[in-house]
C-alpha cells in the first residue's frame, strides 16, 4: 500500500527516472492555416512537450489524454517533437492504486489538424422514449464581440449553423433529418437558458428507435457538420450513441424502466508483455471472455481507460462504472481534507466526464477509490450532477452519504450488514464496488450473495475483484512482485484474477458463471423430472436459446435431449 517512492508531499524523490521520446515529423503543406494539436493518450507519470527545442506545455493525470496546441511551432515542414516523461510527479501522490506502477507513453499519440474554425465539442443525450438532445460547440470566432441593447456581451455569428444527421447501423439516415440549428450569439441568464454562445442546441423526438442495453446494444451514429454563412461545410465530426434511460425509483436503479442487476468485475488495463499499453485486440478479448462468463458490467479500477475500451463496451454491450484517477491509499485522508489539493481532484473528474460522456455504456461516474472522504468529493459530485444529470455518481471510501454518492457502494461487506444497511437507508440502491476477492483458492460460496440479490430489490449486484492475473513477462518468464518495480508485498495485488493472464478461467470462474447466468434452471421435482426455466435477462426473451439436457449416473449418460 506504500508509494513506490518516499512519500513527502508534495516533494518528489531526487532520483526520478525519466524517459525522453523524440520523433521527426513532416507537416504537409496542405495543413497550412490549420490548427494543429498533439494528442498524448496517456503519459505516466507526466509529460513535457517540446517542438524544435521550444517548450510547448506540461500535463498530468496519467490515465487521461493531454492535448497541446502546436500551431505556432509546427508550420509546414520538418520538425522535431520531444516528449519528456518523468516517472514521478506531484500527480503521482493521487495515483497510489494497488498495481504495477509502469511509466511511459502508454496509449495512442495523434497529430490532429483542424480548420481554423471548427467543431470543438458536442454532447448527446438520448432517452429510451426517443427524446434526443444534442449540443455542439464551434471554436470561438475572433473580432465578433459586441454589446447588445441591454448592455450585455453578445457575438455576431449570423449565418453560422450546425447540421445534424442520425444514421442507423446500416448507414441509413433516420426520418426527420437532417436538422440545421443556428449558432447562439450569447448565453442567456433568464428565460430559455439552454442556448450557449458559439453553440447549437437541438431537441427532437425520434420515433421507432431500438433501445440500448448490454443485451441489446443498438447503436446509432450522429453526424455533425459546421456550416459557414456562405453555405460551405467547413468541418465534420461523428460519434456513435444509444437510446437508453437511467433512473432511481423507490430506491431501485432502473435501466429503460426495468430493475438493473449488475453482474460486474473490476478490470485493470494490462498485458504481460506490454504492461499498460493494451491493444484493441486485448480489450476485445477481455470483453468477450467476460461475456462468456456472464459478466455484464465493468468497473474501470481505478482510473479512466483507453477510449477504445468504451467504444467496444458500447458495441458489444457492457455496463461501465467510469472511475476518476484518484487514489491516495498511501497517505490515508490527507489530501482529501487539504484544500490545496481540491483543484486537482476536481480537474480529474471534469476531464473524465468531458471525454467520456457520450458513451451509452457508462451508467455511473465514480469519484475514485480509497481516498477517504472530504469536501473535494462533494465538489466533484456536484459538478458532475450539474453537467450530466443522466447518470449516477458513486463513491465508497469513508461511507459518504447521499449528498455525495447516489449508490451505496461498499466493498467486502457481509450479508447481514447488507440487510441491516438497506433497512436504515431506504432511498438508495446498493451495488458493491468490490466483492469476492479472487486470490488463490477463493471466489467460492457466492450463491448466498446472489440469492440476496434475488431477494432484495435494492441490492443490485456488485463487481468481483478482479478480472485477470497480472504477471510481467520478463526474459521469457512470468514474474510478479519484483522489487525493481514495486514495494514489498505487491504480489498479493497482482495475482488475484478470476482468469489467468491468458484469460483461461480459474476454478472459481465457473461458479460465478453459473450464479450469474441470465437463465436459471430450478429443479421442482427431480423424481418426475419437473424443472422451471427462469428468464433473468434484463431486456430480451429466451428466443434463440437451445436447451440441452442429460441424465447421468457416475458420468454415464442414461438419457438426454
NUTOR-248672 format. One record per residue (C-alpha): residue in three letters; z, x, y. Coordinates in steps of 0.05 Angstrom, whole numbers, padded with zeros to 5 digits, always signed. Layout:
<pts>
ALAZXY/...
</pts>
This chain:
<pts>
UNK+00000+00000+00000/UNK+00005+00060+00046/UNK-00051+00083+00092/UNK-00097+00138+00068/UNK-00072+00179+00127/UNK-00005+00190+00160/UNK+00009+00126+00199/UNK+00030+00138+00272/UNK-00006+00083+00310/UNK-00049+00087+00350/UNK-00057+00161+00336/UNK-00105+00189+00285/UNK-00099+00249+00239/UNK-00123+00316+00266/UNK-00164+00325+00203/UNK-00214+00267+00207/UNK-00275+00277+00162/UNK-00337+00257+00200/UNK-00409+00244+00178/UNK-00469+00254+00223/UNK-00533+00216+00206/UNK-00597+00239+00242/UNK-00667+00209+00238/UNK-00730+00216+00278/UNK-00765+00151+00295/UNK-00832+00134+00326/UNK-00831+00076+00374/UNK-00901+00045+00374/UNK-00940+00036+00439/UNK-00944-00039+00425/UNK-00869-00043+00437/UNK-00874-00021+00509/UNK-00837-00071+00553/UNK-00796-00099+00495/UNK-00721-00099+00488/UNK-00700-00051+00432/UNK-00635-00056+00393/UNK-00607-00011+00339/UNK-00571-00054+00287/UNK-00519-00020+00242/UNK-00499-00068+00187/UNK-00432-00033+00173/UNK-00403+00034+00193/UNK-00337+00054+00160/UNK-00295+00072+00199/UNK-00332+00072+00267/UNK-00398+00092+00298/UNK-00422+00131+00358/UNK-00496+00124+00371/UNK-00537+00178+00406/UNK-00610+00177+00426/UNK-00642+00244+00443/UNK-00573+00273+00455/UNK-00551+00216+00502/UNK-00490+00174+00481/UNK-00510+00101+00478/UNK-00448+00066+00452/UNK-00389+00061+00404/UNK-00369+00007+00355/UNK-00312-00011+00308/UNK-00298-00061+00253/UNK-00326-00030+00190/UNK-00349-00096+00160/UNK-00388-00127+00217/UNK-00452-00104+00249/UNK-00455-00066+00314/UNK-00517-00071+00357/UNK-00536-00021+00412/UNK-00587-00034+00467/UNK-00630+00029+00467/UNK-00687+00001+00510/UNK-00678+00053+00566/UNK-00675+00111+00518/UNK-00726+00092+00464/UNK-00791+00087+00503/UNK-00856+00091+00463/UNK-00860+00158+00428/UNK-00816+00201+00383/UNK-00740+00200+00388/UNK-00681+00229+00351/UNK-00627+00178+00333/UNK-00559+00205+00312/UNK-00501+00163+00286/UNK-00433+00197+00283/UNK-00385+00163+00234/UNK-00312+00186+00234/UNK-00273+00166+00171/UNK-00214+00141+00212/UNK-00209+00106+00280/UNK-00158+00062+00314/UNK-00191+00002+00278/UNK-00170+00034+00212/UNK-00100+00010+00226/UNK-00126-00062+00219/UNK-00163-00047+00154/UNK-00109-00030+00103/UNK-00137-00070+00046/UNK-00116-00051-00025/UNK-00182-00020-00047/UNK-00224+00043-00046/UNK-00230+00068+00026/UNK-00300+00096+00025/UNK-00333+00118+00090/UNK-00403+00120+00118/UNK-00462+00075+00135/UNK-00459+00022+00080/UNK-00507-00034+00099/UNK-00577-00042+00127/UNK-00599-00008+00191/UNK-00653-00041+00233/UNK-00692-00025+00296/UNK-00706-00092+00329/UNK-00758-00104+00382/UNK-00757-00169+00422/UNK-00798-00192+00482/UNK-00761-00184+00549/UNK-00748-00259+00550/UNK-00728-00282+00480/UNK-00686-00327+00437/UNK-00616-00298+00440/UNK-00575-00341+00392/UNK-00571-00410+00361/UNK-00524-00455+00323/UNK-00538-00511+00273/UNK-00492-00568+00256/UNK-00520-00614+00201/UNK-00477-00670+00175/UNK-00482-00707+00108/UNK-00504-00771+00144/UNK-00566-00736+00171/UNK-00540-00721+00241/UNK-00568-00656+00266/UNK-00544-00617+00327/UNK-00578-00553+00348/UNK-00562-00509+00407/UNK-00606-00449+00423/UNK-00598-00397+00478/UNK-00651-00357+00512/UNK-00638-00289+00545/UNK-00618-00299+00618/UNK-00674-00293+00669/UNK-00667-00247+00728/UNK-00671-00267+00801/UNK-00668-00343+00788/UNK-00598-00357+00812/UNK-00588-00405+00869/UNK-00536-00452+00898/UNK-00546-00527+00888/UNK-00530-00583+00937/UNK-00457-00584+00913/UNK-00449-00511+00929/UNK-00448-00491+00855/UNK-00486-00438+00818/UNK-00549-00461+00783/UNK-00612-00427+00756/UNK-00685-00442+00767/UNK-00711-00450+00696/UNK-00762-00505+00707/UNK-00814-00508+00651/UNK-00776-00465+00601/UNK-00762-00502+00537/UNK-00748-00493+00463/UNK-00789-00527+00408/UNK-00752-00544+00344/UNK-00781-00558+00276/UNK-00746-00573+00210/UNK-00782-00558+00144/UNK-00763-00578+00073/UNK-00762-00530+00014/UNK-00837-00538+00005/UNK-00850-00519+00077/UNK-00869-00590+00099/UNK-00846-00610+00169/UNK-00799-00670+00168/UNK-00818-00734+00206/UNK-00796-00735+00279/UNK-00810-00662+00291/UNK-00827-00620+00330/UNK-00778-00635+00385/UNK-00782-00599+00452/UNK-00718-00593+00494/UNK-00715-00564+00565/UNK-00671-00505+00581/UNK-00610-00526+00621/UNK-00601-00497+00692/UNK-00525-00496+00690/UNK-00462-00511+00650/UNK-00432-00576+00678/UNK-00357-00585+00685/UNK-00358-00662+00687/UNK-00397-00718+00655/UNK-00442-00694+00598/UNK-00415-00624+00587/UNK-00460-00609+00527/UNK-00513-00572+00567/UNK-00504-00497+00577/UNK-00540-00451+00625/UNK-00601-00418+00592/UNK-00593-00461+00530/UNK-00626-00522+00500/UNK-00586-00575+00462/UNK-00616-00626+00414/UNK-00581-00682+00376/UNK-00620-00726+00329/UNK-00614-00761+00262/UNK-00657-00741+00203/UNK-00670-00794+00151/UNK-00680-00785+00076/UNK-00642-00719+00072/UNK-00610-00689+00010/UNK-00541-00662+00020/UNK-00518-00591+00005/UNK-00463-00574-00045/UNK-00451-00518-00095/UNK-00481-00563-00148/UNK-00540-00587-00106/UNK-00555-00530-00058/UNK-00612-00564-00020/UNK-00634-00523+00040/UNK-00679-00537+00099/UNK-00709-00488+00149/UNK-00701-00493+00224/UNK-00757-00460+00264/UNK-00746-00447+00338/UNK-00799-00428+00389/UNK-00785-00408+00461/UNK-00839-00437+00506/UNK-00854-00409+00575/UNK-00874-00454+00634/UNK-00948-00438+00622/UNK-00942-00464+00550/UNK-00941-00396+00516/UNK-00894-00388+00457/UNK-00860-00322+00474/UNK-00811-00317+00416/UNK-00795-00348+00349/UNK-00734-00349+00302/UNK-00715-00388+00240/UNK-00657-00399+00192/UNK-00640-00440+00131/UNK-00586-00493+00134/UNK-00558-00551+00094/UNK-00533-00621+00109/UNK-00460-00626+00089/UNK-00394-00651+00118/UNK-00322-00628+00110/UNK-00261-00670+00127/UNK-00187-00676+00110/UNK-00166-00747+00096/UNK-00095-00765+00074/UNK-00084-00691+00063/UNK-00143-00684+00016/UNK-00202-00638+00031/UNK-00267-00676+00023/UNK-00338-00649+00018/UNK-00391-00702+00033/UNK-00337-00755+00024/UNK-00311-00734-00044/UNK-00250-00692-00064/UNK-00268-00618-00069/UNK-00239-00576-00125/UNK-00242-00501-00112/UNK-00253-00460-00175/UNK-00252-00394-00139/UNK-00249-00320-00146/UNK-00235-00262-00098/UNK-00292-00212-00093/UNK-00297-00143-00063/UNK-00364-00112-00046/UNK-00371-00055-00096/UNK-00418-00016-00141/UNK-00391+00041-00184/UNK-00449+00088-00165/UNK-00458+00068-00092/UNK-00388+00046-00072/UNK-00392-00006-00017/UNK-00468-00001-00009/UNK-00489-00061-00050/UNK-00560-00087-00061/UNK-00588-00157-00063/UNK-00593-00148-00139/UNK-00518-00130-00142/UNK-00499-00192-00102/UNK-00544-00238-00142/UNK-00518-00211-00208/UNK-00446-00224-00185/UNK-00460-00295-00164/UNK-00500-00313-00226/UNK-00445-00286-00271/UNK-00393-00325-00231/UNK-00430-00390-00240/UNK-00437-00376-00314/UNK-00361-00373-00317/UNK-00356-00439-00279/UNK-00333-00410-00213/UNK-00357-00449-00153/UNK-00323-00412-00096/UNK-00313-00341-00069/UNK-00263-00313-00020/UNK-00292-00251+00014/UNK-00229-00210+00005/UNK-00212-00183+00055/UNK-00269-00176+00105/UNK-00337-00207+00120/UNK-00391-00189+00070/UNK-00463-00166+00077/UNK-00505-00221+00109/UNK-00548-00226+00046/UNK-00486-00250+00007/UNK-00483-00313+00049/UNK-00558-00325+00043/UNK-00551-00323-00033/UNK-00489-00368-00033/UNK-00529-00418+00008/UNK-00587-00413-00041/UNK-00551-00411-00108/UNK-00494-00457-00089/UNK-00426-00425-00078/UNK-00370-00445-00031/UNK-00344-00388+00013/UNK-00279-00372+00049/UNK-00302-00322+00102/UNK-00246-00274+00117/UNK-00233-00234+00181/UNK-00228-00159+00172/UNK-00153-00155+00189/UNK-00100-00130+00141/UNK-00040-00089+00165/UNK-00004-00083+00099/UNK+00019-00012+00113/UNK+00058-00029+00176/UNK+00084-00098+00159/UNK+00081-00145+00220/UNK+00080-00090+00273/UNK+00011-00104+00303/UNK+00013-00180+00295/UNK+00071-00183+00343/UNK+00047-00130+00392/UNK+00004-00158+00449/UNK-00031-00090+00454/UNK-00069-00109+00391/UNK-00085-00181+00409/UNK-00155-00170+00434/UNK-00174-00130+00371/UNK-00152-00187+00326/UNK-00189-00240+00366/UNK-00252-00197+00373/UNK-00258-00191+00298/UNK-00252-00266+00287/UNK-00302-00282+00343/UNK-00355-00235+00318/UNK-00349-00260+00246/UNK-00356-00333+00267/UNK-00415-00320+00313/UNK-00452-00281+00258/UNK-00439-00330+00200/UNK-00431-00400+00229/UNK-00499-00427+00207/UNK-00486-00418+00133/UNK-00471-00484+00096/UNK-00436-00446+00040/UNK-00378-00427+00086/UNK-00325-00481+00083/UNK-00267-00446+00118/UNK-00252-00386+00162/UNK-00195-00341+00142/UNK-00155-00303+00194/UNK-00146-00242+00149/UNK-00097-00221+00096/UNK-00025-00196+00091/UNK-00012-00182+00165/UNK+00047-00230+00170/UNK+00040-00279+00227/UNK+00041-00274+00302/UNK+00012-00302+00366/UNK-00054-00267+00354/UNK-00066-00312+00294/UNK-00053-00373+00337/UNK-00104-00348+00387/UNK-00155-00335+00332/UNK-00145-00404+00302/UNK-00151-00439+00370/UNK-00216-00403+00388/UNK-00247-00417+00320/UNK-00230-00491+00322/UNK-00257-00499+00392/UNK-00321-00463+00374/UNK-00332-00492+00304/UNK-00298-00560+00292/UNK-00338-00570+00228/UNK-00296-00523+00184/UNK-00224-00510+00168/UNK-00181-00449+00185/UNK-00135-00417+00135/UNK-00084-00361+00133/UNK-00029-00344+00083/UNK+00016-00288+00107/UNK+00082-00308+00137/UNK+00073-00381+00116/UNK+00048-00405+00184/UNK+00048-00479+00198/UNK-00007-00529+00212/UNK-00018-00503+00283/UNK-00050-00441+00251/UNK-00074-00460+00182/UNK-00107-00525+00162/UNK-00096-00509+00088/UNK-00033-00487+00053/UNK-00056-00422+00021/UNK+00000-00390-00019/UNK-00010-00333-00067/UNK+00020-00328-00137/UNK+00066-00388-00127/UNK+00098-00420-00188/UNK+00080-00492-00202/UNK+00149-00521-00188/UNK+00144-00492-00118/UNK+00075-00523-00111/UNK+00103-00592-00128/UNK+00162-00584-00081/UNK+00119-00559-00023/UNK+00069-00615-00029/UNK+00126-00665-00022/UNK+00151-00630+00041/UNK+00083-00624+00075/UNK+00044-00689+00068/UNK-00014-00674+00115/UNK-00050-00613+00087/UNK-00086-00594+00023/UNK-00063-00534-00017/UNK-00112-00483-00045/UNK-00082-00417-00070/UNK-00116-00357-00038/UNK-00095-00315-00098/UNK-00070-00333-00168/UNK-00076-00307-00240/UNK-00074-00233-00224/UNK-00125-00202-00272/UNK-00093-00136-00290/UNK-00093-00114-00363/UNK-00079-00169-00415/UNK-00068-00224-00364/UNK-00100-00287-00335/UNK-00074-00328-00393/UNK-00036-00394-00392/UNK-00079-00422-00336/UNK-00082-00491-00368/UNK-00019-00512-00333/UNK-00047-00492-00265/UNK-00110-00533-00275/UNK-00072-00592-00305/UNK-00033-00595-00240/UNK-00098-00593-00200/UNK-00120-00655-00240/UNK-00053-00689-00228/UNK-00040-00677-00154/UNK-00098-00697-00108/UNK-00077-00649-00052/UNK-00071-00589-00099/UNK-00144-00570-00099/UNK-00151-00505-00137/UNK-00149-00432-00119/UNK-00180-00363-00122/UNK-00161-00318-00181/UNK-00151-00244-00168/UNK-00201-00215-00175/UNK-00275-00212-00196/UNK-00294-00144-00224/UNK-00263-00077-00242/UNK-00277-00023-00191/UNK-00280+00046-00221/UNK-00322+00100-00188/UNK-00379+00134-00224/UNK-00367+00208-00212/UNK-00402+00264-00251/UNK-00423+00215-00304/UNK-00352+00188-00316/UNK-00318+00125-00292/UNK-00255+00144-00255/UNK-00201+00108-00214/UNK-00140+00126-00173/UNK-00166+00195-00153/UNK-00121+00229-00101/UNK-00182+00252-00062/UNK-00199+00181-00041/UNK-00134+00142-00044/UNK-00058+00149-00040/UNK-00016+00144-00103/UNK-00014+00083-00148/UNK-00081+00055-00124/UNK-00106+00049-00196/UNK-00069-00017-00203/UNK-00112-00046-00148/UNK-00178-00021-00177/UNK-00178-00047-00249/UNK-00157-00120-00245/UNK-00222-00157-00252/UNK-00237-00217-00296/UNK-00300-00179-00314/UNK-00314-00105-00323/UNK-00353-00062-00274/UNK-00415-00080-00315/UNK-00399-00155-00309/UNK-00381-00161-00383/UNK-00326-00214-00386/UNK-00255-00193-00405/UNK-00220-00238-00456/UNK-00185-00279-00401/UNK-00252-00298-00371/UNK-00267-00344-00430/UNK-00203-00383-00419/UNK-00219-00390-00345/UNK-00289-00413-00362/UNK-00261-00467-00408/UNK-00208-00495-00360/UNK-00257-00493-00301/UNK-00313-00527-00339/UNK-00343-00584-00298/UNK-00349-00625-00362/UNK-00287-00633-00405/UNK-00282-00656-00477/UNK-00218-00695-00494/UNK-00201-00710-00566/UNK-00178-00782-00571/UNK-00173-00788-00647/UNK-00191-00727-00689/UNK-00188-00764-00754/UNK-00240-00815-00734/UNK-00280-00765-00692/UNK-00269-00802-00626/UNK-00275-00758-00564/UNK-00282-00771-00490/UNK-00332-00733-00447/UNK-00306-00729-00376/UNK-00351-00711-00318/UNK-00315-00666-00268/UNK-00376-00647-00227/UNK-00368-00659-00152/UNK-00436-00688-00137/UNK-00480-00692-00198/UNK-00482-00731-00263/UNK-00486-00703-00333/UNK-00560-00718-00336/UNK-00597-00658-00364/UNK-00538-00633-00405/UNK-00543-00629-00481/UNK-00481-00639-00524/UNK-00478-00599-00588/UNK-00421-00604-00637/UNK-00399-00579-00705/UNK-00341-00587-00754/UNK-00320-00523-00789/UNK-00264-00500-00836/UNK-00247-00426-00836/UNK-00312-00413-00798/UNK-00355-00450-00849/UNK-00395-00507-00816/UNK-00390-00572-00853/UNK-00429-00617-00806/UNK-00458-00614-00737/UNK-00509-00641-00690/
</pts>
